[in-house]
Amino acid sequence: MITKLKKIIKNMLGRGISELEYLEAHGFRHGKNFQYYSGHPIDSNWPWLISVGDNVMLASDVRILAHDASVLYR
């Protein structure tokens, strides 16, 4: 699933849409002066569950996940 999503993002980027525009189109919200560096720091599987405030900068190697990918065992 992640590989498929990365291909979709890569295709959209090739057509002129940025990663941030993709995330915003899928519900990611951020305040004024939002910046990030290197890579894909925002969970692109669940962007509508993530919001950040004003004056936020994500440094290299920072990741924001909307889930912990854990499995519930009974």
C-alpha positions in Angstrom: 0.0 0.0 0.0 2.8 2.4 0.9 4.6 1.7 -2.3 1.4 2.4 -4.3 0.9 5.6 -2.5 4.5 6.7 -3.1 4.0 6.0 -6.8 0.8 8.1 -6.8 2.6 11.0 -5.1 5.5 10.7 -7.5 3.2 10.9 -10.5 1.4 13.9 -9.0 4.8 15.6 -8.3 5.7 15.0 -11.9 2.6 16.9 -13.0 3.5 20.0 -11.0 1.8 19.4 -7.7 4.0 19.6 -4.6 3.9 17.1 -1.8 2.6 19.8 0.5 -0.2 20.6 -2.0 -1.1 16.9 -2.1 -1.3 16.7 1.7 -3.4 19.8 1.9 -5.8 18.5 -0.8 -6.2 15.4 1.4 -7.0 17.3 4.6 -3.6 18.2 6.2 -3.9 21.6 8.0 -1.1 23.9 9.0 -0.7 27.5 10.3 1.3 30.4 8.9 5.0 30.1 8.4 5.0 26.3 8.2 8.3 24.8 6.8 9.8 21.4 6.6 13.1 20.1 5.3 14.1 16.9 3.5 12.1 13.9 2.8 8.4 13.1 3.6 7.9 14.2 7.2 4.0 14.0 7.2 2.1 10.7 7.2 0.7 10.7 3.7 -1.6 7.8 4.5 -3.7 9.8 7.0 -3.1 13.5 6.4 -6.6 14.6 7.4 -5.8 13.5 11.0 -2.8 15.9 11.3 -2.7 19.6 11.9 0.2 21.9 13.1 0.1 25.5 14.3 1.7 28.7 13.3 5.5 29.2 13.1 6.4 25.5 12.9 9.5 24.2 11.3 10.2 20.4 11.0 13.9 19.7 10.9 15.6 16.9 8.9 14.6 13.3 10.0 11.5 14.5 11.9 8.4 12.4 11.1 4.7 13.1 12.1 2.6 9.9 12.1 -1.2 9.8 12.6 -0.9 6.2 13.8 1.6 3.9 15.4 1.1 1.0 13.0 0.6 -1.4 16.0 -1.4 -4.5 15.9 -3.9 -5.5 18.5 -3.5 -9.1 19.7 -6.2 -10.9 21.6 
